[in-house]
Amino acid sequence: MPADFENQSYWHERFASETSFEWLIPSESFMAIILPHLQALSGRRHATRVLQLGFGTSDLQNCFRSRGYVDVTNVDYEPLAIERGQQREREAFGDVKMKYIVADVTQLESGLPPGEVFDLVVDKSTVDAVSCGGEDPLARMAAGVRKCLADGGIWISLSYSSSRFDAERLPFDVEVAAKIPAPKLKTTDPDIYHWCYLLRPN
Ligand SMILES: C[S@@+](CC[C@H](N)C(=O)[O-])C[C@H]1O[C@@H](n2cnc3c(N)ncnc32)[C@H](O)[C@@H]1O
């Protein structure tokens, strides 16, 4: 990714004209990976609290709502994403029931309502954008996610990188939940994968 993917000004310019776009894979494909984990969490706590980080112009939040999960907080630091997200939810359901918050995912402690915790945190390629700023922003993001996870909570993250969470100082045990082949333009192209990580506090 080009280096300015960590800059809000890049996203502001982009979302001025972009109303819908899915990074790496369609939301429904990501949801198919998330769902078994979500159902396991729902077995423990009926009203599962979901936090989506850096939703952009994706409609992943609508995939949660269409399955009955409405306690979804969506965070992005670009205010235009909030408009786009609410617009997409209204188009799909006729009203807005999920929460949308302007906040920096590398400073979650100051961005989220005090004391709020979540059973499931998800991001689709937001870790990639944040990592364009180096290891420190990703470490801050990880520390913030750790603090807002409820007991037994998990973080599911989708990235193009096979080494996204290789840093030693992360407060999580990391496993690969799925390895998704990226589409090829030619059959002779090399195999490339997107990586879905499951992170549990350690
Ligand atoms: C690669 S896009 C992914 C968008 C969406 N999740 C998808 O799959 O289509 C990265 C998103 O993260 C947001 N973002 C990047 N850095 C951020 C930060 N530090 N705090 C909050 N949002 C951030 C951008 O505004 C953008 O919406």
The ligand as a MOL file (V3000), in Angstrom:
LIG
                    3D

  0  0  0     0  0            999 V3000
M  V30 BEGIN CTAB
M  V30 COUNTS 27 29 0 0 0
M  V30 BEGIN ATOM
M  V30 1 C -8.1670 -0.0550 3.7090 0
M  V30 2 S -9.6030 0.8620 4.1790 0 CHG=1
M  V30 3 C -10.7080 -0.4430 4.6790 0
M  V30 4 C -12.1380 -0.0010 4.6590 0
M  V30 5 C -13.1550 -1.1110 4.9460 0
M  V30 6 N -12.8760 -1.7810 6.1990 0
M  V30 7 C -13.2270 -2.1140 3.8150 0
M  V30 8 O -12.9440 -3.2920 4.0370 0
M  V30 9 O -13.5820 -1.7440 2.7100 0 CHG=-1
M  V30 10 C -9.0500 1.5570 5.7330 0
M  V30 11 C -10.1200 2.3250 6.5050 0
M  V30 12 O -9.5950 2.6210 7.7930 0
M  V30 13 C -9.7640 3.9890 8.0920 0
M  V30 14 N -8.6100 4.3510 8.9260 0
M  V30 15 C -7.3000 4.3240 8.5910 0
M  V30 16 N -6.5380 4.6930 9.6190 0
M  V30 17 C -7.3960 4.9650 10.6410 0
M  V30 18 C -7.2180 5.4130 11.9760 0
M  V30 19 N -6.0060 5.6400 12.4980 0
M  V30 20 N -8.3210 5.5890 12.7440 0
M  V30 21 C -9.5660 5.3640 12.2480 0
M  V30 22 N -9.8050 4.9420 10.9900 0
M  V30 23 C -8.7190 4.7370 10.1980 0
M  V30 24 C -9.8380 4.7100 6.7500 0
M  V30 25 O -10.5500 5.9320 6.8590 0
M  V30 26 C -10.5320 3.6700 5.9010 0
M  V30 27 O -11.9220 3.7990 6.0240 0
M  V30 END ATOM
M  V30 BEGIN BOND
M  V30 1 1 1 2
M  V30 2 1 2 3
M  V30 3 1 2 10
M  V30 4 1 3 4
M  V30 5 1 4 5
M  V30 6 1 5 6
M  V30 7 1 5 7
M  V30 8 2 7 8
M  V30 9 1 7 9
M  V30 10 1 10 11
M  V30 11 1 11 12
M  V30 12 1 11 26
M  V30 13 1 12 13
M  V30 14 1 13 14
M  V30 15 1 13 24
M  V30 16 1 14 15
M  V30 17 1 14 23
M  V30 18 2 15 16
M  V30 19 1 16 17
M  V30 20 1 17 18
M  V30 21 2 17 23
M  V30 22 1 18 19
M  V30 23 2 18 20
M  V30 24 1 20 21
M  V30 25 2 21 22
M  V30 26 1 22 23
M  V30 27 1 24 25
M  V30 28 1 24 26
M  V30 29 1 26 27
M  V30 END BOND
M  V30 END CTAB
M  END
